[in-house]
């Protein structure tokens, strides 16, 4: 199995383990490994996938699903300006204390600032409103990635009790996942 497929499967598996049952996918080339992984998880009955072609619509659908269930819902998008289109829903999740998990696909960090297509600097794009952020490199061990996803889902959940102790209440988190080619399964 190629590294992108292994990483995407680990991320999706960890989302499911953390209680994410609703995923909104806004497909694109760089997020292909995640699209294949969520489709596989849906076929196995582990989660439900909603596909939207517009990033804003995708983010607000995930926000609504999380708001109703009070469980984290994920929105997956491709790289570049697509991530910026999630910002209004991320802000709403922050203010309304809704457990929203943003999973953005990205190119490897070495391409940032190189002038390559769609190399928007995605880490920190939602600065100040996310309860947790992680920028996972393409060579990260899938087990380590799963730990990071678990931490993110826990941070997204928050709790009233944690809020009273000065820990952030429920709200948005951002997982930026760098994928190297190939982006499709073997």
Secondary structure, DSSP 8 states (H G I E B T S, - for coil): --HHHHHHHHHHHHHHHTT--EEEEE--STTHHHHHHHHHHHHTTS-EEEE-SSHHHHHHHHHHHHHHH-S-EEEEE-STHHHHTTHHHHHHHHHHT--EEEEEEE--GGGTTTT-TT----TTTTTTT-S-EEEE-TTS-HHHHHHHHHHHHHHHH--HHHHHTTS--S--EEEEEE--S--S--
